[in-house]
Amino acid sequence: MLSTDCDDILSSDERFDAIVVLSGSLVDHGVIGPDTAERTDAGIDLFRHGVAPKLLMTGGVTEKRIHTAAAIQMADRAVAAGIPADKILIENGSRSTLENARNSSELLDDTDQVLLVSDGYHLWRAWISFEWAGVHVAGACKSTSFRPDGAEMSVRLIVREALALWFNLGRAVTWSVADMFGVTPHLGGDFLH
């Protein structure tokens, strides 16, 4: 909502080392939802305009669904749009924004300037999560301010996001403490990912 539109990045001189596109919803039979498609398309446009030389798609599967991970579907969409497969990185083991960040950090080891792409309501939590995971976020842009499936869903997700921010904080603290003792808990699940 208060974040920069991805179209504004296209018209600027800003450049990054990688564009990280976070998945959103999956719909019937595990197919990417309209929000994930819009995020993916925004990442594709940014890549085509030379905003960064790498495109990282991040998003896994939930426990209750058997389907292709969101990140793989997003990468397939990018390849179908003409993006070379060797320019696309895939993180497909995550089930939450915090896991997106933690798992992506390994793929972004040599990356200094990252641009995050998500919906406006989700960018703040994504930014905080990636910074916690040690990924320097140099910029973030929203593919859309509101969900393509209506204002009512957008309002629900804004409220959910406010709760998820605090939930993420608790999980990050738990993970950090567990890391100090050499034990990494699996903290994901369907609730407020």
C-alpha positions in Angstrom: 0.0 0.0 0.0 2.7 2.5 0.9 5.3 0.6 -1.1 6.7 1.5 -4.5 4.9 0.2 -7.5 7.0 -2.2 -9.7 6.2 0.1 -12.6 8.0 2.9 -10.9 11.2 0.8 -10.6 10.9 0.1 -14.4 11.0 3.9 -15.1 13.9 4.5 -12.8 17.7 3.9 -13.1 17.7 1.6 -10.0 19.6 -1.7 -10.6 19.9 -4.7 -8.3 21.8 -8.0 -8.2 18.7 -10.1 -8.0 14.9 -9.9 -8.1 13.2 -12.1 -5.5 9.5 -12.8 -6.3 7.6 -14.3 -3.4 4.7 -16.6 -4.1 1.2 -15.9 -2.9 -1.8 -18.1 -3.0 -2.4 -21.5 -4.7 -5.9 -22.2 -5.9 -7.7 -25.4 -7.1 -5.4 -28.4 -7.6 -2.4 -26.4 -6.4 -2.2 -24.0 -9.4 -0.8 -20.5 -8.7 -3.4 -18.0 -7.8 -4.0 -14.6 -9.5 -1.9 -12.8 -6.9 1.1 -15.1 -7.5 0.7 -14.7 -11.3 0.7 -10.9 -10.9 3.8 -11.0 -8.7 5.5 -13.3 -11.2 4.6 -11.2 -14.2 6.0 -8.1 -12.4 9.2 -9.9 -11.8 9.4 -11.0 -15.4 8.9 -7.3 -16.5 11.6 -6.1 -14.2 14.0 -8.7 -15.5 13.2 -7.9 -19.1 14.0 -4.3 -18.4 17.4 -5.1 -17.1 16.7 -4.3 -13.4 18.7 -7.3 -12.3 20.6 -10.2 -14.0 19.0 -12.9 -11.7 15.4 -13.8 -10.9 14.7 -15.9 -7.8 11.3 -17.5 -7.5 10.4 -18.5 -3.9 7.6 -20.6 -2.6 7.0 -24.2 -1.7 4.0 -26.4 -1.0 1.7 -26.8 2.0 1.4 -30.1 3.9 -2.2 -30.8 2.9 -1.8 -30.4 -0.9 0.0 -32.5 -3.4 1.1 -30.4 -6.3 4.0 -28.7 -7.9 5.7 -26.1 -5.7 4.7 -22.5 -6.4 8.3 -21.5 -7.2 8.5 -24.1 -10.0 5.2 -23.0 -11.5 6.5 -19.4 -11.3 9.8 -20.3 -13.0 7.8 -22.2 -15.7 5.7 -19.1 -16.3 8.9 -17.0 -16.7 10.5 -19.5 -19.1 7.3 -19.5 -21.1 7.6 -15.7 -21.3 11.1 -16.0 -22.7 13.3 -15.6 -19.6 16.3 -17.9 -20.0 16.1 -20.8 -17.5 19.7 -20.4 -16.5 18.9 -16.9 -15.1 16.2 -18.2 -12.8 16.9 -19.5 -9.3 14.3 -21.6 -7.5 13.6 -21.9 -3.8 10.8 -24.4 -3.4 11.1 -25.8 0.1 9.4 -23.0 2.0 5.9 -22.9 3.5 6.0 -19.4 5.0 7.5 -16.0 4.4 10.1 -16.6 7.1 11.1 -19.8 5.4 11.2 -18.0 2.0 13.8 -15.7 3.5 15.8 -18.3 5.3 16.0 -20.7 2.4 16.6 -18.0 -0.2 19.5 -16.6 1.8 21.6 -19.6 0.8 20.9 -19.0 -2.9 21.7 -15.3 -2.5 25.1 -15.7 -0.8 27.0 -13.6 -3.4 24.2 -11.0 -3.8 24.5 -7.5 -2.3 21.4 -5.7 -3.7 18.1 -7.5 -3.7 14.8 -6.3 -4.9 11.7 -8.0 -3.4 8.5 -8.3 -5.3 5.2 -9.1 -3.7 1.8 -7.5 -3.0 1.7 -4.2 -1.1 0.2 -5.7 2.0 2.9 -8.4 2.2 6.1 -6.4 1.5 6.8 -5.1 5.0 6.8 -8.6 6.5 8.8 -10.0 3.6 11.4 -7.2 4.0 11.8 -7.8 7.7 12.0 -11.6 7.2 14.7 -11.3 4.5 16.8 -8.8 6.6 16.5 -11.2 9.6 17.8 -14.0 7.3 20.8 -11.9 6.4 19.7 -10.8 2.9 20.3 -7.1 2.3 17.1 -5.8 0.8 18.0 -2.7 -1.2 14.4 -2.2 -2.5 10.9 -3.6 -2.7 8.0 -3.1 -5.0 4.4 -4.2 -5.1 2.9 -5.9 -8.1 -0.4 -4.6 -7.0 -1.9 -2.7 -4.1 -4.9 -4.9 -3.7 -5.7 -8.4 -4.6 -7.1 -9.1 -8.0 -9.9 -11.1 -6.4 -11.6 -8.1 -4.8 -11.5 -5.5 -2.0 -13.0 -7.8 0.6 -10.2 -10.3 0.2 -7.7 -7.4 0.4 -9.1 -6.2 3.7 -9.0 -9.7 5.1 -5.4 -10.1 4.1 -4.3 -6.7 5.5 -5.7 -7.8 8.9 -4.2 -11.2 8.5 -0.8 -9.6 7.6 -0.9 -7.4 10.8 -1.3 -10.6 12.8 1.3 -12.5 10.8 3.9 -9.9 11.4 3.8 -10.7 15.1 3.6 -14.4 14.5 6.7 -14.1 12.3 8.6 -12.2 15.0 7.9 -15.1 17.5 9.1 -17.7 15.0 12.2 -15.7 14.2 13.1 -15.4 17.9 12.5 -19.2 18.3 14.6 -20.0 15.3 17.4 -17.7 16.4 17.5 -19.3 19.8 17.4 -22.8 18.4 20.3 -21.8 16.0 22.4 -20.8 19.0 22.0 -24.3 20.4 22.6 -26.0 17.0 18.9 -27.1 16.7 16.9 -25.8 13.8 13.2 -26.4 14.3 10.8 -26.7 11.4 8.5 -23.8 11.9 6.0 -23.5 9.1 2.6 -24.8 8.6 -0.6 -23.4 7.1 -1.3 -20.9 9.9 -0.2 -17.4 9.0 2.5 -18.3 6.6 
